[in-house]
C-alpha cells in the first residue's frame, strides 16, 4: 500500500502541473491576441473546455493568472536570450538574432495588451518593467563590452550610458501610448530601433558584418 501511494502522488502532481501549464498557455495566447482586460475567465474556460472551478483550483483570480502569464513570458524571453547568446558568432550577430526572434513575437501582440497591463494590472506591469531595467540592461551592457573587445563596436563610448539609452528606446517601444494608431507596429519599431542602435556604435568591421547579414537586409 505504501509503495502504491508513493508512485501515485508524483503522477498526480505531474498531471496537475500539466493542467496548470495548459491554462497559462491558453490564457497567454488569448491575452496577447485580444488584450488582458477584454478576455474573461469564462472565455478562457470555454477555450479550454474546462470548468471555471477547475481553473480556480490553480489560480485565485484573474489577477493571479495574469501575473503567472507575465512571469512565464519573462522566463521564456530569458531562456531564448540565453540560447541565442550561445548560438551566435559575435555580438552583432546576437543583436540581430534578438531582433529577428522577438520581432516575430511582438508582431503577434495586440497593442492594447500593454495598455491593459499598465492600467489594470499594475503589479504585473511593474514586474515586466523590472525585467526591462535589470535583465535587458545587463544583456546590452555585456554585449557592448564584448563588441568593443572583439573590434565590432567603437571604443570611444561609455557602455553604461549607451546601455541606458537603449533601455529608453525599449521604453518607447513598449509604451502603449505610442500605439494609439496603426501607423506603426512592434516589429517595425523594433527594427528601426535596432538599426539606429547598431549603426551608431559599429566599427567598419561591425558595419561590414551588419550589412552582409540576411537578417539585417530583411529589416529594409
KAVENRA-V370522 format. One record per residue. N is the residue number from 0. OMEGA is omega as a letter, one per 40 degrees, with the letter a starting at -180 (999 if undefined). Layout:
n,omega
N,OMEGA
N,OMEGA
This chain:
n,omega
0,a
1,a
2,i
3,i
4,a
5,a
6,a
7,a
8,i
9,i
10,i
11,i
12,i
13,i
14,i
15,i
16,i
17,i
18,i
19,i
20,i
21,i
22,a
23,a
24,a
25,i
26,a
27,i
28,a
29,i
30,a
31,a
32,a
33,a
34,a
35,a
36,a
37,a
38,a
39,i
40,i
41,a
42,i
43,i
44,i
45,a
46,a
47,a
48,a
49,a
50,i
51,i
52,i
53,i
54,a
55,i
56,a
57,a
58,a
59,a
60,a
61,i
62,a
63,i
64,i
65,i
66,i
67,i
68,i
69,i
70,a
71,i
72,i
73,i
74,i
75,i
76,i
77,i
78,i
79,i
80,i
81,i
82,a
83,a
84,a
85,a
86,a
87,a
88,a
89,a
90,i
91,i
92,i
93,a
94,i
95,i
96,i
97,i
98,a
99,a
100,a
101,i
102,i
103,i
104,a
105,i
106,a
107,a
108,i
109,a
110,a
111,i
112,a
113,i
114,i
115,a
116,a
117,a
118,a
119,a
120,a
121,a
122,i
123,i
124,i
125,i
126,i
127,a
128,i
129,i
130,i
131,a
132,a
133,a
134,a
135,i
136,a
137,i
138,a
139,i
140,i
141,i
142,i
143,i
144,i
145,i
146,i
147,a
148,a
149,i
150,i
151,a
152,i
153,a
154,a
155,i
156,i
157,a
158,a
159,i
160,a
161,i
162,i
163,i
164,a
165,i
166,i
167,i
168,i
169,i
170,i
171,a
172,a
173,i
174,a
175,a
176,i
177,a
178,i
179,i
180,i
181,a
182,a
183,i
184,a
185,a
186,i
187,i
188,a
189,i
190,i
191,i
192,a
193,i
194,i
195,a
196,a
197,a
198,i
199,a
200,a
201,i
202,i
203,i
204,i
205,i
206,i
207,i
208,a
209,a
210,i
211,a
212,i
213,i
214,a
215,i
216,i
217,a
218,a
219,999
